[in-house]
Amino acid sequence: MRWHKTLADWLTDKKGQGFIQGQNDPCIFTHPVTGLRVVVVVDDILCRGPMQATQQFYKDLESKFDVKEPNFLTTNDPITYMWD
């Protein structure tokens, strides 16, 4: 919960990222200018929006937090999830 609160505060900071947190689902954040949507589930982040906004988001995220390199789902690069 501490990670979610830290990330949510960073995402919604008006002087920083400027996302709006969902009222019905506090795990969803939308940027009012770029339209980028960010979904946070525990320590996984899913973005949907323009590629330029997505890349900038991850660049900003990496400058603030220690995160892994993102994977991008495209028609040429599918992402396969394996469940144990």
Backbone as a printed PyTorch tensor [residue, N CA C, xyz], in Angstrom:
tensor([[[  0.8190,  -1.1830,   0.0000],
         [  0.0000,   0.0000,   0.0000],
         [  0.8710,   1.2590,   0.0000]],

        [[  2.0060,   1.1840,   0.6710],
         [  2.9100,   2.3320,   0.7180],
         [  3.4030,   2.6870,  -0.6830]],

        [[  3.7340,   1.6530,  -1.4980],
         [  4.1810,   1.9100,  -2.8730],
         [  3.0600,   2.5660,  -3.6800]],

        [[  1.8400,   2.0670,  -3.5540],
         [  0.7260,   2.6360,  -4.3100],
         [  0.5150,   4.1060,  -3.9330]],

        [[  0.5650,   4.4150,  -2.6590],
         [  0.3820,   5.8050,  -2.2010],
         [  1.5000,   6.6920,  -2.7300]],

        [[  2.7390,   6.2140,  -2.6740],
         [  3.8810,   6.9850,  -3.1840],
         [  3.7280,   7.2550,  -4.6660]],

        [[  3.3910,   6.2120,  -5.4250],
         [  3.2360,   6.3660,  -6.8690],
         [  2.0370,   7.2490,  -7.2070]],

        [[  0.9250,   7.0470,  -6.5270],
         [ -0.2760,   7.8560,  -6.7720],
         [ -0.0030,   9.3320,  -6.4920]],

        [[  0.7060,   9.6310,  -5.4160],
         [  1.0480,  11.0240,  -5.1060],
         [  1.9110,  11.6270,  -6.2050]],

        [[  2.8790,  10.8670,  -6.7110],
         [  3.7550,  11.3440,  -7.7800],
         [  2.9580,  11.5520,  -9.0700]],

        [[  2.0820,  10.6100,  -9.3900],
         [  1.2890,  10.7270, -10.6170],
         [  0.3410,  11.9190, -10.5930]],

        [[ -0.2670,  12.1920,  -9.4530],
         [ -1.3010,  13.2250,  -9.3740],
         [ -0.7630,  14.5970,  -8.9740]],

        [[  0.5050,  14.7090,  -8.7160],
         [  1.0880,  16.0030,  -8.3560],
         [  0.9140,  16.9850,  -9.5070]],

        [[  0.2280,  18.0990,  -9.2460],
         [ -0.0650,  19.0910, -10.2850],
         [  1.2010,  19.7310, -10.8530]],

        [[  2.2620,  19.8150, -10.0530],
         [  3.5230,  20.3890, -10.5220],
         [  4.4010,  19.3250, -11.1730]],

        [[  3.9650,  18.0890, -11.0930],
         [  4.7400,  16.9780, -11.6520],
         [  4.0340,  16.3670, -12.8400]],

        [[  3.4910,  15.1770, -12.6500],
         [  2.8870,  14.4330, -13.7480],
         [  1.4930,  14.9330, -14.1220]],

        [[  0.6950,  15.3410, -13.1600],
         [ -0.6090,  15.9250, -13.4460],
         [ -1.7050,  14.9670, -13.8640]],

        [[ -1.5930,  13.6890, -13.5060],
         [ -2.6400,  12.7160, -13.8170],
         [ -3.8290,  12.9190, -12.8810]],

        [[ -4.9850,  12.4520, -13.3200],
         [ -6.1900,  12.4630, -12.4910],
         [ -6.4840,  11.0190, -12.1090]],

        [[ -6.6270,  10.7780, -10.8170],
         [ -6.8870,   9.4300, -10.3160],
         [ -8.3700,   9.1110, -10.4380]],

        [[ -8.6710,   7.8960, -10.8590],
         [-10.0500,   7.4600, -10.9840],
         [-10.7740,   7.4470,  -9.6540]],

        [[-12.0310,   7.8590,  -9.6600],
         [-12.8130,   7.8500,  -8.4300],
         [-13.3970,   6.4690,  -8.1590]],

        [[-13.8520,   5.7860,  -9.2090],
         [-14.4150,   4.4500,  -9.0330],
         [-13.3300,   3.3940,  -8.8570]],

        [[-12.2050,   3.5910,  -9.5230],
         [-11.0860,   2.6600,  -9.4120],
         [ -9.8150,   3.4720,  -9.2030]],

        [[ -9.3190,   3.5600,  -7.9760],
         [ -8.1460,   4.3840,  -7.6880],
         [ -6.8420,   3.8590,  -8.2810]],

        [[ -6.8980,   2.7410,  -9.0020],
         [ -5.7070,   2.1990,  -9.6550],
         [ -5.5480,   2.7270, -11.0770]],

        [[ -6.5060,   3.5250, -11.5470],
         [ -6.4760,   4.0590, -12.9100],
         [ -6.2210,   5.5580, -12.8570]],

        [[ -5.2820,   5.9980, -13.6910],
         [ -4.9100,   7.4030, -13.7630],
         [ -4.9800,   7.8430, -15.2200]],

        [[ -5.5140,   9.0400, -15.4690],
         [ -5.6400,   9.5700, -16.8240],
         [ -4.9970,  10.9470, -16.8820]],

        [[ -4.2310,  11.1710, -17.9320],
         [ -3.6200,  12.4940, -18.1010],
         [ -4.5570,  13.3580, -18.9370]],

        [[ -4.9520,  14.5390, -18.4420],
         [ -5.9480,  15.3490, -19.1340],
         [ -5.4750,  15.9520, -20.4500]],

        [[ -4.1830,  16.0750, -20.6660],
         [ -3.6630,  16.6780, -21.8980],
         [ -3.3260,  15.6180, -22.9430]],

        [[ -2.5550,  14.6040, -22.5430],
         [ -2.0980,  13.5940, -23.5100],
         [ -3.1010,  12.4720, -23.7150]],

        [[ -4.0160,  12.2970, -22.7590],
         [ -4.9610,  11.1880, -22.8310],
         [ -4.3720,   9.8580, -22.4000]],

        [[ -3.1160,   9.8570, -21.9900],
         [ -2.4660,   8.6250, -21.5480],
         [ -3.1870,   8.0840, -20.3280]],

        [[ -3.4770,   6.7910, -20.3520],
         [ -4.0810,   6.1080, -19.2080],
         [ -3.0640,   5.1560, -18.6140]],

        [[ -2.9640,   5.1850, -17.3050],
         [ -2.0180,   4.3460, -16.5750],
         [ -2.8110,   3.5220, -15.5660]],

        [[ -2.5810,   2.2150, -15.5880],
         [ -3.2200,   1.3110, -14.6330],
         [ -2.1150,   0.7150, -13.7710]],

        [[ -2.3060,   0.7800, -12.4510],
         [ -1.3170,   0.2680, -11.5140],
         [ -1.9380,  -0.9050, -10.7570]],

        [[ -1.3060,  -2.0790, -10.8800],
         [ -1.7410,  -3.2640, -10.1510],
         [ -0.5250,  -3.7780,  -9.3860]],

        [[ -0.5500,  -3.5590,  -8.0910],
         [  0.5510,  -3.8910,  -7.1960],
         [  1.8130,  -3.1900,  -7.6960]],

        [[  2.7480,  -3.9140,  -8.3240],
         [  3.9540,  -3.2700,  -8.8370],
         [  4.0510,  -3.3360, -10.3580]],

        [[  2.9440,  -3.6210, -11.0240],
         [  2.8930,  -3.6310, -12.4850],
         [  2.1770,  -2.3810, -12.9740]],

        [[  2.6680,  -1.8320, -14.0770],
         [  2.0730,  -0.6330, -14.6570],
         [  1.7620,  -0.9220, -16.1200]],

        [[  0.5390,  -0.6100, -16.5150],
         [  0.0920,  -0.7670, -17.8980],
         [ -0.3020,   0.6050, -18.4060]],

        [[  0.2330,   0.9910, -19.5490],
         [ -0.0800,   2.2860, -20.1540],
         [ -0.8090,   2.0740, -21.4680]],

        [[ -1.7360,   2.9950, -21.7530],
         [ -2.4110,   2.9780, -23.0460],
         [ -2.5610,   4.4260, -23.4890]],

        [[ -2.0190,   4.7080, -24.6610],
         [ -2.0910,   6.0600, -25.1870],
         [ -1.0770,   6.2400, -26.2920]],

        [[ -0.8740,   7.4720, -26.7100],
         [  0.0940,   7.7460, -27.7730],
         [  1.4950,   7.2750, -27.3810]],

        [[  2.2310,   6.7150, -28.3360],
         [  3.5630,   6.1750, -28.0500],
         [  4.4840,   7.2510, -27.4860]],

        [[  4.4160,   8.4550, -28.0140],
         [  5.2800,   9.5270, -27.5200],
         [  4.9930,   9.8260, -26.0430]],

        [[  3.7270,   9.8870, -25.6730],
         [  3.3530,  10.1340, -24.2760],
         [  3.7680,   8.9650, -23.3860]],

        [[  3.6220,   7.7490, -23.8980],
         [  4.0120,   6.5610, -23.1440],
         [  5.5120,   6.5430, -22.8840]],

        [[  6.2910,   6.8190, -23.9210],
         [  7.7430,   6.8300, -23.7650],
         [  8.1910,   7.9200, -22.8020]],

        [[  7.5580,   9.0880, -22.8710],
         [  7.9000,  10.1740, -21.9520],
         [  7.5330,   9.8010, -20.5200]],

        [[  6.3910,   9.1450, -20.3590],
         [  5.9750,   8.6950, -19.0270],
         [  7.0220,   7.7730, -18.4230]],

        [[  7.4860,   6.7800, -19.1940],
         [  8.4720,   5.8430, -18.6650],
         [  9.8100,   6.5270, -18.4030]],

        [[ 10.1650,   7.4960, -19.2350],
         [ 11.3940,   8.2540, -19.0080],
         [ 11.2980,   9.0100, -17.6790]],

        [[ 10.1620,   9.6640, -17.4450],
         [  9.9510,  10.3860, -16.1870],
         [  9.9240,   9.4270, -14.9970]],

        [[  9.2660,   8.2810, -15.1750],
         [  9.1780,   7.2790, -14.1150],
         [ 10.5720,   6.7780, -13.7380]],

        [[ 11.3950,   6.4940, -14.7450],
         [ 12.7520,   5.9970, -14.5000],
         [ 13.6370,   7.0430, -13.8370]],

        [[ 13.3480,   8.3300, -14.0690],
         [ 14.1570,   9.3680, -13.4250],
         [ 13.8010,   9.5190, -11.9490]],

        [[ 12.6220,   9.0510, -11.5580],
         [ 12.1690,   9.1780, -10.1690],
         [ 12.3230,   7.8760,  -9.3670]],

        [[ 12.0760,   6.7460, -10.0250],
         [ 12.0580,   5.4560,  -9.3330],
         [ 12.9790,   4.4600, -10.0380]],

        [[ 13.4260,   3.4570,  -9.2920],
         [ 14.2330,   2.3750,  -9.8400],
         [ 13.2700,   1.3330, -10.4250]],

        [[ 13.1140,   1.3400, -11.7450],
         [ 12.1640,   0.4490, -12.4070],
         [ 12.8510,  -0.3530, -13.5030]],

        [[ 12.2190,  -1.4490, -13.8730],
         [ 12.7370,  -2.2650, -14.9580],
         [ 12.4280,  -1.6100, -16.3010]],

        [[ 13.1500,  -2.0200, -17.3170],
         [ 12.9230,  -1.5520, -18.6890],
         [ 11.5160,  -1.9740, -19.1220]],

        [[ 10.7380,  -1.0640, -19.6960],
         [  9.3730,  -1.4310, -20.1020],
         [  9.3490,  -2.3070, -21.3500]],

        [[  8.3030,  -3.1030, -21.4680],
         [  8.0150,  -3.8680, -22.6830],
         [  6.8530,  -3.1900, -23.3780]],

        [[  6.9450,  -3.0560, -24.6980],
         [  5.8820,  -2.4210, -25.4550],
         [  5.1730,  -3.4580, -26.3210]],

        [[  3.8730,  -3.5320, -26.1820],
         [  3.0500,  -4.4350, -26.9730],
         [  2.7080,  -3.7420, -28.2840]],

        [[  3.0970,  -4.3460, -29.3990],
         [  2.7530,  -3.8410, -30.7230],
         [  2.3050,  -5.0220, -31.5790]],

        [[  1.8380,  -4.7370, -32.7780],
         [  1.4340,  -5.8250, -33.6740],
         [  2.6330,  -6.6850, -34.0720]],

        [[  3.8280,  -6.1180, -34.0180],
         [  5.0400,  -6.8660, -34.3750],
         [  5.7500,  -7.4680, -33.1570]],

        [[  5.4130,  -6.9980, -31.9600],
         [  6.0690,  -7.4610, -30.7360],
         [  5.0320,  -7.8740, -29.7000]],

        [[  4.5180,  -9.0940, -29.7840],
         [  3.5420,  -9.5400, -28.7820],
         [  4.2310,  -9.7880, -27.4430]],

        [[  3.4720,  -9.6590, -26.3860],
         [  3.9810,  -9.9640, -25.0430],
         [  3.2570, -11.2100, -24.5620]],

        [[  4.0150, -12.2030, -24.1800],
         [  3.4380, -13.4500, -23.6980],
         [  3.6250, -13.5290, -22.1910]],

        [[  2.5340, -13.7790, -21.4780],
         [  2.5810, -13.9350, -20.0320],
         [  2.4430, -15.4090, -19.7140]],

        [[  3.2660, -15.8830, -18.8160],
         [  3.2040, -17.2840, -18.4160],
         [  2.8080, -17.3330, -16.9570]],

        [[  1.8260, -18.1330, -16.6460],
         [  1.3630, -18.2910, -15.2680],
         [  1.8380, -19.6280, -14.7440]],

        [[  2.3380, -19.6250, -13.5380],
         [  2.7890, -20.8690, -12.8960],
         [  1.6320, -21.5280, -12.1910]]])
